[in-house]
Amino acid sequence: MPEAPNIAREIVLGTGMNVHTDAYSVSRACATSFQAIANVAESLMAGTIRAGIAGGADSSSVLPIGVSKKTGARAG
């Protein structure tokens, strides 16, 4: 398994889509889904694509949480 998998590519391959289908991931903390949809909408409006799929999934396990050691210790 890759160390940093591309979830978009995994979805394309896992659903049987053509292996030449463009797929890329974006990372915008809590706005990942919004950014993906905006990218597809922009490409549709520009005429560079005829159809697109957008979605998002976030994992807070890799995001830094800005709290002091004291506050973090109290939170568990």
Secondary structure, DSSP 8 states (H G I E B T S, - for coil): --SS--HHHHHHHHTT--TTS-------GGGHHHHHHHHHHHHHHHTS-S---------GGGS-----HHHHHHH-
